[in-house]
């Protein structure tokens, strides 16, 4: 029997989940020349869902601790301009209402700047390549307008917040409508803006990186009503530990102690309970069509694509200090997947938030 036939026979005899050969990559970077990247994944609440009593000022202690980490790259859970342009050209990927929620319209910015999304992305990249050490206010206004045209609202806000109050006016590509948009973004309850953009501006960074990806949501599920009913039934846990964890989360959300809330969300014990009550419960739920497995597969697809976008954000910056701000349920996947990357160390969020 020829060698290639023997290999084929051996592979055919392997049981499920077994491989002919495995290569352990965990020590590949053991003697790597050069600095290691430090990646901090911050599990976050979605501030848009906070109680009416929430005050943005209560985030100050959280921002102080994140600033002490000194990130050089910040990523946020938002779809990039490229992603929004993609789904606009392929409307079967998202429903129209999802497009409005995730991306929004750039018509006003296109009118003011004369740039569509691809042209605006190219202009932003060109501008940043030649960015001076001390940019003039007009340059920041121009770049803010370009970022809005590129459907990168958070990065536009990064530029806007680094302008003195007297310089926050129309001109250099910004018209009155875009100024109003930027002023609204500055007060909007959204962690991408109130943590990501504000921290970037505070540290003198020029942008944040949008890394969300919903292209895996386009899978076809027969009878979506039954699918979502099955998923939601799995969520309805009566386990005392799950109920206590949810109650604590709600109490902290109503308080003004956002540092305590973020410590709680990023506690491994909290994450284990919440992940098991969501994804674990769905994997255990019996369904004729295995809806729970389909749900988790979609979630993992999204996380894999998001992590790839994070890796791309600091690909050209060995030794970068990276802060990734993302909904708390993503954090275990992000920590696990990013921790497998070469030259990357995962930073303990609990230590940073002490």
PyMOL commands that set and color helices and strands:
alter all, ss='L'
color gray80, all
select helices_A, chain A and resi 3-13+47-49+56-69+81-89+96-102+107-113+117-129+137-149+153-161+165-167+176-185+191-203+215-218+224-235+240-254+258-265+268-284+291-313+328-338+349-352
alter helices_A, ss='H'
color red, helices_A
select strands_A, chain A and resi 37-44+73-79+209-212+321-327+344-347
alter strands_A, ss='S'
color yellow, strands_A
deselect
rebuild
show_as cartoon
